[in-house]
Amino acid sequence: MSRRNLILIAACLVGLVLMGALAWRAGVFDGQRAGSSASGTALVGGPFQLVDQNGKPVDEKILKGKWTAVFFGFTYCPDVCPTTMQVLGAAQRDLGPKADKFQVVFISVDPERDTPEQIKTYLSNEVFPKGTIGLTGTPEQVAAAAKAYRVYYKKNGEGSDYLVDHSTPAYLMNPKGQFDRVLPYGISPEETTRQIADAMR
């Protein structure tokens, strides 16, 4: 092989190494990943002003002190919401002694129908997580909370039997109220428990 070809091969290898290093620096060192800002700060979560199922005004401080699965849904939801709440309920039970460090916050994206009383009745389902905090508010307050969590929702249909299209995952927040990870819709109770337990370590 000629000296010229060796030099060209060496130059290509150096270029590849430099490109890989730059990609690693951009994607790992600076913390730039899905759901994060350029500084590595998560873009999920933020301030909100809502009321709980007892009519008490609450804000983001309810997330402090415990690991929290925040889920946006609505009480008239026929499938995703009850399924997610059942999975979170099973995970809570399977956490064993760690369950006292875990809570669920259910935020309604249907303030028109989901009054505090309606949410309280909905959350009384025995297979749902014990102690779930249900939140609702004015349409403006709900919209602000959804925006903070990057949640999509939109009314679908007319009349009293309308549905609400909405984002399906739950968001696991750490005891400081900061985003830790997404709990995707459709994963098993066992996987949900594992994800939460891993985060708690």
N, C-alpha and C positions, 0 to 999 in steps of 0.2 A: 504494500500500500504506500502511495506516495506521501511525502511530507505535507503537501498541500491538503490532501484529503484528511490526514490526521488532524491538521489544524482546524479544518471545517467541522469535523466531528466534535472536537474539543469545544469549539465555540458554541455549537448547538447545545451540548450538554450543559455548559455554563449558563446559557440562556434559559434552559428549562429549569435549572435549579433556582435561578433568580426569580422566574415567574412563580414557581411554587412557593418560594419564601414570601413573596409579596402577597400571594393569595392567602397564605396562612396568617400573615400579619393582619390583613384586612378582615378576615373572617373569624379569627380566634383571639388574637392579641387585643384587638379593639372591641371585642365583645359584640360584633355586629352579627346578629342572627335574627330569625323570624321572631317578631314580638319584642325586639330590643332596639334601643336607639344607638347612635354612633358611640355614645359614652358607655354603653353596656347597661343602661337603665331600662328596665322593662316598660313598655308602653301600655300595658294592661293594668287597669285599676286607677283609682283617684278619688277625689272627694265626691260625696253625694249627700243629699238631704231627702230622707224619705220617712215614712211612718211604718211601724211594725204591726203585727196582727192584733195587738192590743190598743192600737191607736196612738202609741207613744212615738214622738219624733226621735229619729235616730240618724246618725251619720256614720262615716267610715270608721269611727273609733270602735264600733262593735267587732271589727276584725282583729283588734289588738289582743294579744295574749293567748290566742289559739290558732291552730291550723284551720283554715276555713275553705270549704268548697263553695264558691259563689256560682249560682246557676240562675240564668234568666229564662223564665217560662211563663205559663199562665194556667190558671186552674181549670179552664175548659179544654185544655190540650188533650187530644185523644190518645196520643201515643208516646212521643219523645219525652214529655215531661214526667208522666207517671213512671215510665221505664227508668229514666235517669234517677228519680227520687227513690225508687225501689233498690236500684244498684247502690246508691249512696247509703241507704239504710242498711243493706247487707254488709257493705264495707265497714260502716260504723260498728256493727256488731262483731265483725271479724277482727277488728283492731284490738279487741280485748282490753287490757289495762291502758292502752294508749288512747282509747276512745274518749277519755275525759279531756284530752288535749285537742279534740277535733270537733268542729261544728259545721253546720250547713246553713247557708243564707240563700233563700229563694226570693228572687226579685221579679215581680210581675211586669210583663210587657203589655198588660191589658188593663190599664188603670180604669178604663170605662166600666168594666164589670167586676174587677178584683178589688173589692172593698176589704178593709181589715177583717171584717167578720167573715167574708167569703174565704179569704186566705186561711183564717184560723180553722174553719171547718175543713178545708182541703188538707191541711197539714196534720189533722187528727188521724189520718190513715195510719194504722198500726205498723205497716211495713215501711213507712217513710222514716227518715232519720229522727231520732228522739231529740227534742229541743231545737228543732229547726226554727230559725228566725225568718219569718215571712215579711217581705217589704212591698209597699206600694206607695203611691203618691199622686200628684197631679201629672198630667201628660208631660208637662215641661220638666218636672223633677225626674220622671222615669227616663225621658229622653236624655237628660244630662248624665244619669247613671249609666245608661247603655253606651253613650258616647265614650265615657271614661274607660269602659271595659271593651270597647271596640265591638260591641254587639249589634248585629243587624236585626231589625224586626219591622214587620209591615202588616197592617190589617188586610185580611183576605176574605172578601165576601161582604154581603149586606145583611141587614136584619139582625135579630138577636142571636142567631146561630153562626155568626162569622167565626173564622179562625184567625190566628196570627202566625204568619211565617216568622221564624226567628232562628238565630244561631243556636247550635245544639250542644257545644261542649260546656263543661263546667271548668272553672278556673280555680286552681289551688293557690291560696295565698298563705304566706308564712305568718308567724305570730306578730310580726311587725307591720302586717297589712300590706306586704309587698308580694308581687306576683312570683310564683315558683314554677308552675308548669300547667299545661293544659291537660285535663282529663277528658279525652275524646268520647263522644257519644258512641255507644256500641261495644265498648270494651266490657269484659266480664267483671262481676263483683270481685273475683279473685285478683284480677289484674289491677282493678281500682284500689283494692286494699294494699297490694304490693307497692303501687306508685305512692300512695300516701305514707305508708310505713317507711319507704326509702327516703322520702323527703324529710321525715321526722328524725332520721338518724343524725 
